[in-house]
């Protein structure tokens, strides 16, 4: 029964997160108006807003005008179910459970918002920072995490100045949250992974013509991926690195 409730709430929260991803960059209210098709403007009935199921039943298209619904809606809801399940298995129902769900959900929001709009709203940055600080306090290394966050912030800010905005302000702010969430060594590995992924995929995207010369590449998604990889596999790679000395 617990797993069913966790899956249910994960899917519901995924639907709410999709609304935030769409509305926050556009500076729209998250309270009103009710959900509607952005193409034809028709209000969506309640049965068109059932997480995961509605997308599948509608065939990924608007009920009224048949405009394709971005696959992101389905992906985010499934990811939130996975986040809820993993956090429940790791922490049970506890303060850590809620803080980790909070942070990962904000990170998913940052991933897709930056990917779609090349912007990371301050609201998402704040939403990721609050649980990250809470987790650092519970872990007992808040001061060390803040020091690393300050160093990384200055590094990102310096890159932004040197490249004339090549590193966005949203990336810089999320780096603070990431440092507090991961701690000292894991955050360093996370940033290394993010820059490595960004460099490799940046070259691939340009070679394949996905991103043309002069077009900006959103770095937020790579920061989120670096954070998740470091959280899940950082211990292994850090031990492997230290074993070389």
N, C-alpha and C positions, 0 to 999 in steps of 0.2 A: 504493500500500500504506500509506503514511504517513497519508493521509486516512482510510482505512478504520479504522486503529488509533485515530486521534484521535476519530472518530465513536463507535467502540465504547467507548472509555474514558469519553467524555463521557456516553454513555447509562448506563453502569454507575455513574458517580459521581452522576448525576442520581437514580438509584434510592436510593443511599446518602443523598443529601441529603434526599430525601423522608422517609426514616426519621428523620433528625435533626429535620426540621420537625415531625413528629408527636410524637416522644418527648421532646425537650428541654424544651418548655413544660410537659409533664406530669411532668417529673423522673423519667422512666423510664430504665432502663439501655439503652445503645446496643449492648450485647453480647448480652444475653439478656432475655426469651425470643425464639425465632425469630418471624418475621413471622406474624401471624394476622389474621383478619378482626375488626375491633373490634366488629362487630354480633353475629355468631354464635360467635366465639371459635375457629373451626377454624383449624388450622395450614395455612399455604399451602405447596403443593408447589413444588419448584424451578421447574417450568415455568409456574407462576403468577406468578413474580417476574422474568421476563425483561423488561428495560426496554423500554418503548414497545410492543413486540409483544404482551405478555401483556394489556395494557389493551385493545388493539384486538381480539384474539382472544376475550377474555371479554365484549366488548361493553360495557365499562365497568361490569360488575357482578360481585359475588362469585360464584365458582364454586358455592358451597354454598347460600347463602341468597338469592342474587340481589339483595342490598343494593347500591344504586348506589355505585360507587367515585368519590370526588371527582375531577373533571377536573383538579384541581391536580397529581395524580400524573403524568399525561401531559404537562401543560404544563411542569412542572419538568424532566422528563427531556429534552424537546425543547429547552428553554432551555439546559440544560447542554451539549448537543451543539453548539448555536450558539456558546456561550461558548468551548468547546474549539477549534472551527474558527476563530473570529475571532482568538483569542489565538495560535493556531498560525500563521495567515497574517501576523499583525503581528510576532511575535517569534521564530518557529521554536521549536525545542526549546532553551530557554535558561532562565536563572534568572528573567528577566522573565516568560516564559511561565507558569511555575509560580506566581509571586507574583500575577499578574493573575487566573489561574484561581481561586486561593485567595480573593482578595478578592471577585471577582464571585460566586462560589458562596456565600460567606458573606452577601453582599448579597441574593441571591435568597432565601436562608433567612430573612433578616430581613424581606424583603418579605412573604412568605407567612405567616410566623409571626405578625407583627403584624396582618396582615389577618384571620387566622382567630381569634386569641386576644386581640388588643389588648395583647400582651406581646412584648417582645424579650428573650429570655434573655441573661444575662451571657455565657454561653458563646459565643453568636453574636457579641456585641459584641467579645469577645476575639479570636475567629477572624477578624474583619474588621480588627482593629487591627494584628495581627502583620504580615501582608503589606503593609498600608498603610505602616507604618514602613519596611519593607524597600524598598519602591518609592521612598519619599522619599529614602532613603539613596542608592540607585542614581541617582536624578535629581539629587542634589547640593544639595537645598534643604530638608533636614530641619529646620534651625533655624527658617527662615521658616514652614514648614508647622506646626511646633509652636506658634509664636506665634499664627498664625491660628486653630489649633485651640483654644488657650486663650481667645482672645477669643470665638469662637463658643460654646464651652462656657459661659462666663460669661453670654453673651446668652441661651442656651437655659435655663440654670439660673434666670436672672432672670425669664424668661417663665413658667417652671414655678411659681415662688414667687408671682408676681403673679396668675396664673390659678388658683392652688390646685391644681396638678397637671395643668393643661391641656396641658403639654408633658411627655411621659413621660420617665422616667430612661433608658430604652433609646434614645429619640431623641437625647438629650443625649450619650450615650456613642458612638452611631454617628456623630454629627457630628464627633467627634475623628478617627475612622478616615477619614471622608470628606475632611476637611481635609488629612490627611497624604497620602492617595491622590492627590488632585487638584492639590495645590499652592495657591499664594496666589490668583491671579486666577481659576482655574477653580473653586476651592471657593466663592468669593464668587458666581460666576455659578450654580453648582450650588444653593446655598442660596436664591438669589433665585428660581430656577426651581421649586424644591420648594415654597416658600411661595406662589408664584403658582398652581401647579397645585393645591395644597391648598385655597387660597381659592376658586378657580373651581369645582372639583369638589365642594367642601363645600357651596357654594350650590346647585349642580345636584342633588346627592344629597338635600338637604333639600326642595327644590321638588318633586322627583319622589317624595318619600316613601320613598326607599331608606333614609335615616337620619332618624329622628324627632328632634324637638326635645329636647334634653337628652342624647341619646345621643352618646358619644364617637366621634370620627373618628380612625382610626389614621393617624398622620403618617409612620410609618416607610416605607410604600410610596412616598410622595411624595418623601422624602429619597433613596430608592434611584433613583427615576426621574430626579430632579434630578441625581444623581451620574452616571448613565449618559448623559443628554443632554449634560451638560457635558463628559464625557470624549469623546463622539463628535463634538459640534458646537461645543464651547466656543470653539475657536480662531476659527471663522468669526464668531460673535456678538461676541466680544471685539474682533476687528479692526474689525467693523462699528461697534461703539460708539466705539472710539478714533478712527475716521475722521471722526466728527462734530465733533471738536475740532481 
